[in-house]
Amino acid sequence: MNYIDYLLNVPTQKIKFGLSRTYKLLEACGNPEKSIKSIQIVGTNGKGSVSAFLTNILSQSKHKVGWYTSPHLVHINERIKINFTQISNTSIELFLKFYLKEIKKIKPSFFEIMTVMAMWYFKKHNVEYAILETGLGGRLDSVTACDNDCIVFTPISIDHSEILGDTIEKIANEKAGAITNKKQLCISFKHNKSINHILNTQAKKYNIQINYLNTKSDSQFDLKYLLGNHQKENALLAQYIIQLLNKDQFINISRNNIKIGIENTFWPGRFQTINQKPQVIFDVCHNDQGIKVFKKMIIQYYKNKQKKYLICGFEHNKKIVAELKAMAQLFDEIICTEAGIRKSMSALEIQRSLNVDHATVTKSINEALDYISQKTEKENVIFIIGSHFFAPALSNRYKNCFAIDK
């Protein structure tokens, strides 16, 4: 039996709500989550970057740290790492071989299997700390079942509204549900009053006070790989988390190691240059807030470049039209394409939404790249945004561009 194929073919068409299946599978595996100190990252944007910063800080300080994140760019193994080394196919197969009977009985979702596999793998390799990125929401996300010691809220905005709710308040309620017991240390980016109120209301149920980051502080970090003011804010949040964990005696990390860990963090797909001459930049921004940040980056770093091209494709349920239209005139040409998945927004729909003369349609990312390669010169810049699902084609064309061993 090919266990990897079995895992990849677990149905993902429908979200399975509730934590009961995760609890049952964790119990079948001997409750590995109870042996590991864990930090759960909840939010809409910045989860991956904050997780990367924390993992690098802990690794820099010679700790053995597990990191569970999603989605992956090229290989499923990217989702589970120990000190940036990905889980092997052998370990994935071993887990599935051991627990296939329970999996068939419990019928967990793909994400639930991956969450439990991560905790099993981390315990098996005696990690000291686990950084766990929430997949969707918080209240009903399988990561919330992992008995986490610390809950971190990154910026919350509207995304996945068909599942989490069509208002920011409904979405914040789902995120706040990650707070589940009185022993948790809760840390958050400072949101607007309505979101803060929702988070505080949930925390008060457990007599917890949330620690909010004062984002007015100036970042003194010289980030080597991650550009933009939003990444400086993510870095400040990571620093604040480590400082509070130090104070709570959860860890003991020096100021110098915090600085080194933050400044040298690399997280692929975040306004990342994946080719030179012409420069090709890939960013996984896929919702309105992400596109808003992307626009600021273009204006800050590339406004005066000779020619700029944009390749974009999105999932069909993304609310991106207004922000995409707002930056259309920053580019000499926009190539609308499709993510190549069941839920792709059609390229023609993107073009019609933009309603500009300089937007072209292609059916795939490879077709878009072939088209643009015939038009660009070495001094031009190509930007690619909208979907993690572009990554395999980009990795194939720009060899090994997402390697994390920097």
SVG drawing of the C-alpha trace seen along z (x, -y; Angstrom):
<svg xmlns="http://www.w3.org/2000/svg" viewBox="-22 -56 46 58">
<polyline fill="none" stroke="black" stroke-width="0.4" points="0.0,0.0 1.3,-3.5 0.6,-5.4 1.6,-8.8 -1.0,-8.4 -3.6,-7.3 -3.0,-10.5 -3.1,-12.8 -6.4,-11.2 -8.2,-11.8 -11.2,-13.8 -10.7,-17.6 -13.9,-18.8 -15.7,-19.4 -14.6,-20.9 -15.3,-18.6 -16.3,-20.7 -15.5,-19.8 -12.6,-18.5 -13.9,-15.1 -12.0,-13.2 -8.8,-14.9 -9.2,-14.0 -9.9,-10.4 -6.9,-10.1 -4.6,-11.9 -5.8,-9.4 -5.1,-6.5 -1.5,-7.8 -1.0,-8.0 -1.8,-11.7 1.6,-13.0 0.4,-16.6 0.5,-16.2 4.3,-15.7 5.2,-18.9 5.1,-22.6 3.3,-24.2 2.5,-27.6 -0.6,-27.9 -0.6,-30.7 -4.2,-32.0 -5.1,-34.7 -5.8,-35.6 -2.5,-37.1 1.1,-36.8 0.6,-33.3 3.3,-31.7 5.8,-34.5 5.4,-34.8 5.7,-31.0 8.9,-31.1 10.4,-33.9 9.6,-31.9 11.0,-28.7 14.2,-30.4 14.7,-32.1 14.3,-28.8 16.6,-27.0 19.2,-29.8 19.1,-29.2 19.9,-25.5 16.4,-24.2 14.8,-21.3 11.7,-22.8 8.9,-21.3 7.0,-23.4 3.6,-22.6 2.4,-24.9 0.1,-24.9 -0.4,-24.9 2.7,-23.5 4.2,-25.0 5.6,-22.0 5.8,-18.9 3.5,-17.7 6.6,-17.2 7.0,-21.0 4.1,-21.0 6.0,-19.2 9.5,-20.2 12.0,-19.9 14.6,-22.7 13.7,-23.4 14.3,-19.7 11.2,-18.3 9.6,-15.1 10.7,-12.2 8.4,-10.1 9.5,-7.1 8.1,-8.8 4.9,-9.7 4.5,-6.1 5.3,-4.7 2.7,-6.8 0.0,-5.8 1.0,-2.2 0.8,-2.2 -2.6,-4.0 -4.4,-3.2 -7.0,-1.1 -7.8,-3.9 -7.9,-6.5 -10.3,-4.4 -12.5,-4.0 -12.4,-7.7 -12.6,-9.1 -10.6,-12.3 -10.0,-15.0 -6.7,-15.4 -5.8,-18.4 -6.7,-16.4 -4.5,-13.5 -1.6,-16.0 -2.1,-17.7 -2.0,-14.4 0.9,-13.2 2.9,-16.3 2.4,-15.8 3.2,-12.1 6.4,-13.0 7.4,-15.7 7.0,-13.4 8.9,-10.6 11.9,-12.9 11.7,-14.5 11.2,-18.1 11.2,-20.7 8.7,-23.1 6.2,-23.0 5.0,-25.9 1.6,-25.1 -0.1,-27.2 -3.9,-27.1 -5.4,-26.0 -8.8,-27.7 -10.5,-29.7 -9.7,-28.5 -12.7,-27.2 -13.1,-24.1 -9.6,-23.8 -7.7,-20.6 -4.7,-22.4 -6.9,-23.7 -7.2,-20.1 -3.5,-20.0 -3.7,-21.3 -1.5,-24.4 0.3,-26.3 0.4,-29.6 -2.1,-31.2 -1.0,-34.0 -3.3,-36.1 -1.9,-37.7 -3.9,-40.3 -7.5,-39.2 -9.3,-40.2 -12.0,-38.8 -11.1,-35.5 -12.9,-32.2 -16.1,-34.1 -18.2,-31.2 -17.0,-29.1 -16.1,-31.4 -18.8,-34.1 -19.4,-37.2 -18.4,-39.8 -15.2,-40.5 -16.9,-40.0 -18.1,-36.5 -14.6,-35.6 -13.0,-37.0 -15.4,-34.9 -14.2,-31.8 -10.5,-32.8 -11.1,-33.6 -12.4,-30.0 -8.8,-28.8 -8.7,-30.0 -9.8,-26.9 -8.3,-26.8 -7.2,-29.0 -3.5,-27.9 -2.9,-29.4 -0.7,-32.5 -2.5,-34.6 -0.7,-37.2 -2.1,-39.3 -1.5,-41.9 -3.5,-44.9 -6.7,-44.9 -9.6,-47.4 -11.9,-47.8 -14.6,-45.3 -12.0,-42.5 -10.2,-43.2 -13.5,-43.1 -14.3,-39.6 -10.9,-38.2 -11.1,-39.7 -14.6,-38.3 -13.4,-34.8 -10.3,-35.2 -12.4,-36.3 -14.3,-33.0 -11.1,-31.5 -10.0,-34.4 -7.2,-35.2 -5.8,-38.6 -4.6,-39.0 -1.2,-40.6 -1.4,-43.1 1.6,-44.2 2.0,-48.0 2.6,-48.2 3.7,-51.9 7.1,-50.6 9.8,-51.1 11.4,-47.9 15.2,-47.9 15.5,-44.7 17.4,-44.5 15.5,-41.7 17.7,-39.9 15.0,-38.1 11.5,-39.3 10.7,-42.8 8.0,-45.3 6.6,-47.1 4.1,-44.2 7.1,-41.8 8.6,-44.3 5.3,-44.2 5.4,-40.4 9.0,-40.5 7.9,-42.8 5.2,-40.4 7.6,-37.4 10.0,-39.4 7.1,-40.2 6.1,-36.6 9.6,-35.5 9.9,-38.2 6.7,-37.2 7.6,-33.5 10.9,-34.4 9.1,-36.3 6.7,-33.3 9.8,-31.0 8.5,-29.0 11.9,-29.5 15.1,-31.4 16.5,-33.1 18.9,-36.0 18.2,-39.3 21.1,-38.7 19.6,-35.3 16.2,-36.9 17.8,-39.5 19.9,-37.0 16.9,-34.6 14.6,-37.3 16.9,-39.0 18.0,-35.7 14.5,-34.2 13.6,-33.0 10.0,-32.1 9.5,-31.2 6.7,-32.7 6.6,-36.0 7.5,-38.7 10.4,-36.4 12.7,-36.9 12.8,-33.6 14.8,-34.7 17.1,-37.4 17.3,-39.1 14.4,-39.5 13.6,-39.7 10.6,-37.4 8.9,-38.0 6.4,-35.5 4.0,-36.4 1.2,-34.2 -1.1,-37.1 -4.5,-35.7 -7.0,-37.9 -7.9,-41.6 -5.6,-42.5 -2.7,-40.6 -3.1,-42.4 -3.3,-45.8 0.1,-45.0 1.5,-43.9 0.4,-47.2 2.3,-49.1 5.4,-47.0 5.2,-47.8 5.0,-51.5 7.8,-51.4 10.3,-49.3 9.4,-49.3 7.4,-52.4 10.1,-53.7 11.1,-50.5 11.0,-50.6 8.4,-47.9 6.4,-45.8 4.2,-42.8 1.7,-41.1 0.6,-37.4 -2.4,-36.7 -4.8,-33.9 -7.1,-33.2 -9.5,-30.8 -13.1,-31.5 -14.2,-32.6 -11.6,-35.3 -12.8,-38.8 -10.0,-40.5 -11.6,-42.5 -11.6,-46.0 -8.0,-45.8 -6.8,-44.3 -8.5,-47.1 -6.9,-49.7 -3.4,-48.7 -4.0,-47.8 -2.4,-51.0 0.9,-50.2 1.6,-47.5 2.3,-47.7 0.4,-44.5 -1.6,-42.1 -1.8,-38.4 -4.9,-36.8 -4.6,-33.0 -5.9,-30.1 -4.6,-28.3 -5.3,-24.9 -7.4,-23.6 -11.1,-22.7 -11.9,-26.0 -10.0,-28.3 -11.5,-31.6 -11.7,-31.8 -9.1,-34.0 -11.8,-35.6 -13.7,-36.5 -10.6,-38.2 -10.1,-40.1 -13.7,-41.3 -13.5,-42.3 -10.4,-44.4 -12.1,-46.1 -8.8,-47.5 -7.3,-47.5 -4.0,-46.0 -5.3,-42.7 -4.7,-39.5 -6.0,-35.9 -4.1,-32.6 -5.4,-29.3 -2.4,-28.2 0.6,-29.5 2.9,-27.8 1.1,-29.4 1.4,-32.8 5.1,-32.3 5.6,-31.3 3.7,-34.4 5.5,-36.9 9.0,-35.4 8.5,-36.5 7.8,-40.1 10.2,-40.9 13.7,-42.2 16.3,-41.6 15.7,-44.9 11.9,-44.3 10.2,-42.9 7.5,-40.1 5.3,-39.7 3.3,-36.6 0.5,-36.6 -2.6,-34.9 -2.2,-31.2 0.1,-28.7 -0.8,-26.3 1.4,-28.2 4.5,-27.0 5.1,-23.5 5.2,-25.1 7.5,-27.9 9.8,-25.4 10.0,-23.4 10.9,-26.4 13.1,-28.2 14.9,-25.3 15.0,-24.9 13.7,-28.4 11.8,-27.6 14.6,-25.7 14.4,-26.8 18.0,-25.9 19.3,-29.5"/>
</svg>
